[in-house]
Amino acid sequence: MKCPQCDFENEEGSKFCSNCNISLIKPEAFDIKENPYIKIEEEDQPFELISDEEVKVKNKIEKEEKIRAEAKNKRTGYLVLLVLAIIVGFFIFKPSTSQKKETQPSSIHLNASVRFTETQFIIENNDNFDWLNVEMELNRSFLKGSGFILKTDRMKAGETYTVGTLQFAKRDGTRFNPFTSKPLRFNIYCDTPKGENAFWTGGWE
């Protein structure tokens, strides 16, 4: 069968020219997909059309989700700041050891004796138990705050201790000078071996 376009001689019964791919029969008599010489690409998937109203709804939802996420982040941030403020406030306003011991009622009154020898204090533990976590305070003023303090871990039962006046110091480092100041009040705070709070207080005119 001769091709009407290129005069190429094709086999009888051919529907398409092997040389130029032209149809050898009427167009309505065949399907173009039957042509073995033409590669038919698959049709692209159709695009999904979205109306303006759907776009607005989608944008509104995304905006609301963004607002909710920002609000959640803010709440989390405020919560973290609150927790930090509570922790900082606890340490700032936490009472000192001497304040705790003075404000809390003590169940034990120490059997102590304190003498002053112009430059030294003679302190006797007349109890039958050791004093633990001892804090001695000289000339405490309720108007001016804490006085001159000296701390020690233990003062044994029945023992006598001699302590120089210069060993007592305020929190700012100022030490007690017996030549310019007089001892007026002497406090002892400590714990007992049973974990009880104990105290002694005395003074001089």
C-alpha positions in Angstrom: 0.0 0.0 0.0 1.6 3.2 -1.2 1.6 6.3 1.1 -0.2 9.2 -0.5 2.2 11.6 1.1 5.8 10.1 0.7 5.1 7.3 -1.9 6.6 4.8 0.6 5.5 1.3 -0.2 3.8 -0.1 3.0 2.5 -3.6 3.6 -1.1 -4.3 2.7 -3.5 -3.6 5.5 -1.2 -1.0 7.2 -3.1 1.8 8.9 -0.1 4.1 9.2 2.9 4.9 6.9 6.1 3.3 8.3 8.1 6.2 6.8 6.2 9.4 7.7 3.6 8.1 10.2 0.7 9.6 8.2 -2.6 7.8 8.4 -3.3 5.5 5.4 -7.1 5.3 6.2 -9.7 7.9 6.9 -9.3 9.6 10.3 -12.7 8.6 11.7 -11.9 4.9 11.0 -9.1 4.6 13.7 -8.0 5.7 17.1 -4.8 7.7 17.2 -3.7 5.6 20.2 -3.4 2.7 17.8 -0.5 4.3 15.9 2.6 2.4 17.1 4.9 5.2 15.8 3.5 8.0 18.0 4.0 8.1 21.7 0.9 9.4 23.4 1.8 11.1 26.7 -0.6 10.6 29.6 -2.9 13.6 30.2 -2.0 15.8 33.2 -4.1 15.5 36.2 -6.6 18.2 36.3 -6.1 21.1 38.8 -8.4 21.3 41.7 -10.2 24.6 41.5 -10.8 26.5 44.8 -13.4 29.2 45.0 -12.6 32.6 46.6 -14.9 31.8 49.5 -13.0 28.6 50.2 -9.7 30.5 50.1 -11.1 33.0 52.6 -12.2 30.3 54.9 -8.8 28.5 54.7 -7.0 31.8 55.4 -9.3 32.5 58.3 -8.6 29.0 59.8 -4.8 29.4 59.4 -5.0 32.9 61.0 -7.0 31.6 64.0 -4.5 28.7 64.4 -1.6 31.1 64.4 -3.3 33.4 67.0 -4.0 30.4 69.2 -0.4 29.2 68.9 0.9 32.7 69.8 -1.4 32.9 72.8 -0.3 29.5 74.0 3.4 30.6 73.8 2.6 33.7 75.7 0.8 31.8 78.5 3.8 29.4 78.7 6.2 32.4 78.9 4.1 34.0 81.7 4.0 30.8 83.6 7.8 30.4 83.4 8.3 34.0 84.6 5.9 33.4 87.5 7.8 30.3 88.6 11.1 32.1 88.4 9.7 35.1 90.4 8.5 32.7 93.1 11.9 31.0 93.3 13.8 34.3 93.4 11.3 35.7 96.0 11.8 32.6 98.2 15.6 33.1 98.3 15.4 36.9 98.7 12.8 36.8 101.6 14.0 33.6 103.2 14.8 34.4 106.8 18.3 34.1 108.1 19.3 31.5 110.6 19.2 33.9 113.5 15.8 35.3 112.5 14.3 31.8 112.2 15.7 30.8 115.5 14.4 34.0 117.2 11.0 34.0 115.7 10.3 30.3 116.2 9.4 29.3 119.8 12.2 27.4 121.4 11.4 24.5 123.6 14.7 24.3 125.4 16.4 26.9 127.6 20.1 26.3 127.7 22.0 26.0 131.0 24.7 28.4 130.1 27.0 30.9 131.8 28.7 33.8 130.0 31.3 36.1 131.6 33.1 39.1 130.1 36.8 39.9 131.0 37.2 43.2 129.1 38.7 41.5 126.0 37.3 37.9 126.1 34.1 36.0 126.8 34.1 32.9 129.0 31.3 30.6 127.9 30.3 27.5 129.8 28.0 24.7 128.5 26.5 23.4 131.8 24.1 21.1 130.0 24.5 17.3 129.7 24.2 17.4 125.9 26.3 19.1 123.2 25.2 22.3 121.6 25.0 21.9 117.8 25.0 24.5 115.0 25.7 27.2 117.6 25.2 30.8 116.8 26.2 33.4 119.4 25.1 37.0 118.9 26.4 40.1 120.8 24.4 43.3 121.2 21.5 42.5 118.9 19.3 45.5 118.2 15.7 45.0 117.2 15.8 48.5 115.6 19.1 48.1 113.7 19.0 44.4 112.9 21.4 41.7 113.8 24.4 42.3 116.0 27.9 40.9 116.1 27.8 37.1 115.4 30.1 34.1 115.9 29.2 30.6 114.7 30.5 27.2 115.5 29.5 23.6 114.8 29.6 22.2 118.3 30.1 23.2 121.9 30.5 20.1 124.1 28.6 19.4 127.2 30.4 20.4 130.4 33.1 22.3 128.5 34.3 26.0 129.0 35.3 28.1 126.0 37.2 31.3 125.9 36.4 33.5 122.9 38.0 36.8 122.0 35.7 39.8 121.4 37.3 40.4 118.0 35.9 37.1 116.7 32.4 38.6 116.8 31.6 40.4 113.5 28.6 41.9 111.7 27.4 40.7 108.3 29.3 43.7 106.7 32.6 42.5 108.3 32.7 45.1 111.2 34.2 43.5 114.3 33.3 44.2 117.9 35.8 46.5 119.5 35.7 46.3 123.3 37.6 49.6 123.7 34.9 51.6 121.9 31.8 49.5 122.6 30.4 47.7 125.6 28.7 44.3 125.6 25.1 44.7 126.6 23.3 41.6 125.5 24.5 38.1 124.7 22.3 35.5 122.9 23.0 31.8 122.2 21.0 29.8 119.6 21.6 26.2 118.8 20.1 22.7 118.1 20.0 19.8 120.5 21.1 16.3 119.5 17.3 15.5 119.3 16.8 18.2 116.7 15.1 20.7 119.1 15.7 24.4 119.1 17.4 25.9 122.2 18.4 29.3 123.3 20.0 31.3 126.1 20.0 35.1 126.6 21.8 37.3 129.2 23.3 40.8 129.5 25.3 43.4 131.4 24.4 46.8 132.7 
